[in-house]
Amino acid sequence: MIPSESKKFLIAGLGNIGDEYANTRHNIGFIVLDALAMDLKATFKSGRLGAVANIKFKGKSLVLLKPSTYMNLSGKAIQYWITAENIPLENTLVVLDDLDLPTGAFRMKKKGGDAGHNGLNHIILTTGTEEVPRLRVGVGNEFAKGYQIDYVLGKWTKAEEEIMVPRIKIAVDAIKSFICEGADKAMNRYNKK
C-alpha cells in the first residue's frame, strides 16, 4: 500500500454506545479515541452515525469518529465518513479490542482478516477490502469457554486498569505516529512495545 498524499485522516475507535457499555473491554476503541481527543484538545459532537471531532494536527486534517451504530454495524459509519470527507482508506485507522493479544499489547496492521471481530468484519464487508489499517489493542482472554461475550462486555478489573492506563497513552502516541510517519514506521516502533 503506497502512502497517500492526502492530508486527511479518519481515526475511528470501535465500541458500543450507552452507559452500560462504558469502561468495558469491548469499548477500548472509544476509550483510546477519548484519550486522543483530550491530547489534541478536540471535542466530540453528535454527527451522522456517530460522535465526531474535527481537528488539525501537524498540518493534517483529522476526523475522529466513535460510531453510534453499535459494534456489529461499524462499517456503516466508517464508510459514510470516508466517502463524505473523501479520505483514502489507507489514511483510515480503526482502533479495536483483540482477544488474541495479552492485556495492553498492541498490533498495528495495514490489512488482514477480521480475526473473529464482528465490528472489523462489518467494516471489511462494507468497504469491500481487507486493506483497512487497524490498531488492535489486547484485552486478554481470561474467560471460560462459552463466556466470550460476557468477558468482552465486562468491566475492566483493577489489575487490568493498572496495566491499561499507561498503555492508552502509548496507543495515542502510536496513532500520532501513523498520522505523521505512516503505517510502516508506526508498526516498527509500536508493535514491539
C-alpha positions in Angstrom: 0.0 0.0 0.0 1.6 3.3 -1.1 1.1 6.1 1.4 -1.5 8.6 0.2 -0.6 12.2 -0.5 -3.9 13.2 1.1 -3.6 15.2 4.3 -7.0 14.0 5.6 -7.3 11.1 8.1 -10.1 9.2 9.7 -9.3 7.7 13.1 -12.2 5.5 14.3 -12.5 3.9 17.7 -14.9 1.0 17.9 -17.3 0.4 20.7 -20.9 0.4 21.8 -22.9 3.5 22.8 -24.7 3.6 26.2 -23.7 3.8 29.8 -24.0 0.0 30.3 -21.0 -0.4 27.8 -18.8 2.4 29.2 -15.5 1.2 30.5 -15.8 -2.3 29.1 -13.1 -4.3 27.3 -15.1 -4.1 24.0 -15.1 -0.3 24.2 -11.3 0.1 24.2 -11.6 1.9 20.8 -13.9 4.6 22.4 -11.5 4.9 25.4 -8.4 5.4 23.2 -10.3 7.9 21.0 -11.4 9.9 24.1 -7.7 10.0 25.2 -6.6 11.1 21.7 -9.3 13.8 21.6 -8.2 15.0 25.1 -4.5 15.0 24.0 -5.3 17.0 20.9 -7.8 19.3 22.7 -10.6 18.2 20.4 -14.3 18.0 21.3 -16.7 15.3 20.1 -20.1 16.5 18.8 -23.0 14.4 17.7 -22.7 13.8 14.0 -24.0 11.5 11.3 -23.7 7.9 12.6 -21.5 8.8 15.5 -19.7 11.2 17.7 -17.3 13.2 15.6 -14.4 15.6 16.3 -12.6 17.6 13.6 -9.1 18.9 14.3 -5.9 19.9 12.7 -2.7 18.1 13.7 0.8 18.7 12.3 -0.7 20.0 9.0 -3.2 17.2 8.7 -7.0 17.3 8.9 -8.3 14.7 11.3 -11.8 13.3 11.6 -12.1 11.4 14.9 -15.1 9.0 15.0 -16.9 7.0 17.6 -19.6 5.2 15.7 -23.1 5.2 17.1 -24.1 2.2 15.0 -23.1 -0.4 17.7 -20.2 -2.6 17.1 -21.6 -5.1 14.6 -22.6 -2.3 12.1 -19.4 -0.2 12.5 -18.7 -0.4 8.7 -21.8 1.8 8.0 -20.3 4.8 9.9 -16.8 4.2 8.6 -17.9 4.1 5.0 -20.1 7.1 5.4 -17.2 9.3 6.8 -14.6 8.0 4.3 -17.0 9.0 1.5 -18.3 12.2 3.0 -14.8 13.5 3.7 -13.0 11.9 0.7 -10.5 10.2 2.9 -8.4 7.4 1.3 -8.7 4.0 3.0 -5.0 3.9 3.7 -5.4 7.1 5.8 -8.1 5.4 7.9 -7.1 3.8 11.2 -9.6 1.6 13.1 -8.9 1.1 16.9 -10.4 -2.0 18.3 -10.2 -4.7 21.0 -8.4 -8.0 20.4 -8.9 -11.2 22.5 -5.8 -12.8 21.0 -3.4 -10.3 22.4 -2.4 -10.0 26.1 -4.0 -7.1 28.0 -2.3 -3.9 26.9 -0.4 -5.3 23.9 -0.7 -3.6 20.5 -0.6 -4.8 16.9 -0.9 -2.2 14.1 -1.6 -3.8 10.7 -2.3 -2.3 7.3 -4.6 -5.2 6.3 -5.8 -8.6 7.3 -8.9 -10.6 8.2 -11.3 -9.8 10.9 -9.9 -12.4 13.4 -13.5 -13.1 14.6 -14.2 -9.4 15.4 -17.7 -8.6 14.3 -17.1 -4.8 14.0 -14.0 -5.3 11.9 -15.9 -7.9 9.8 -18.6 -5.4 9.0 -16.0 -2.8 8.1 -14.3 -5.2 5.7 -17.7 -6.2 4.2 -18.8 -2.6 3.8 -15.6 -1.3 2.3 -15.1 -4.4 0.2 -11.5 -4.9 1.2 -9.3 -6.3 3.9 -6.9 -3.4 3.3 -8.2 -1.5 6.3 -5.4 -0.2 8.7 -6.1 -1.1 12.3 -4.6 -0.8 15.7 -5.6 -3.9 17.7 -5.4 -3.4 21.5 -5.2 -6.6 23.5 -7.8 -7.2 26.2 -6.6 -10.7 27.1 -8.8 -13.8 27.0 -9.2 -14.8 30.7 -12.7 -16.3 30.3 -14.2 -19.8 30.5 -15.3 -21.5 27.3 -18.6 -20.1 26.1 -18.3 -16.8 28.1 -16.5 -14.7 25.4 -19.4 -12.2 25.1 -19.7 -11.7 28.9 -15.9 -11.2 29.0 -15.7 -8.5 26.3 -18.8 -6.7 27.6 -17.4 -6.9 31.1 -15.8 -4.0 33.0 -12.1 -3.8 33.5 -10.7 -5.3 36.7 -8.5 -3.1 38.9 -5.4 -5.1 37.9 -6.3 -4.6 34.2 -6.8 -0.9 34.7 -3.3 -0.6 36.2 -2.0 -2.2 33.0 -4.2 -0.3 30.6 -4.0 3.3 31.9 -0.3 3.9 30.8 -0.9 1.8 27.6 -3.7 4.1 26.5 -1.2 7.0 26.3 1.2 4.8 24.2 -1.8 3.9 21.9 -2.4 7.7 21.4 1.3 8.1 20.5 1.0 5.1 18.0 -1.9 6.8 16.3 0.0 10.1 16.1 3.0 8.2 14.5 0.6 6.6 12.0 -0.6 10.1 11.0 2.8 11.8 10.8 5.1 9.0 9.7 2.9 6.4 8.1 1.9 2.8 9.0 5.2 1.1 8.4 7.2 3.3 10.8 4.4 3.2 13.4 4.3 -0.6 13.2 8.0 -0.9 13.6 8.0 1.4 16.6 4.9 0.3 18.5 4.3 -3.3 17.6 7.4 -4.1 19.7 6.1 -2.3 22.8 
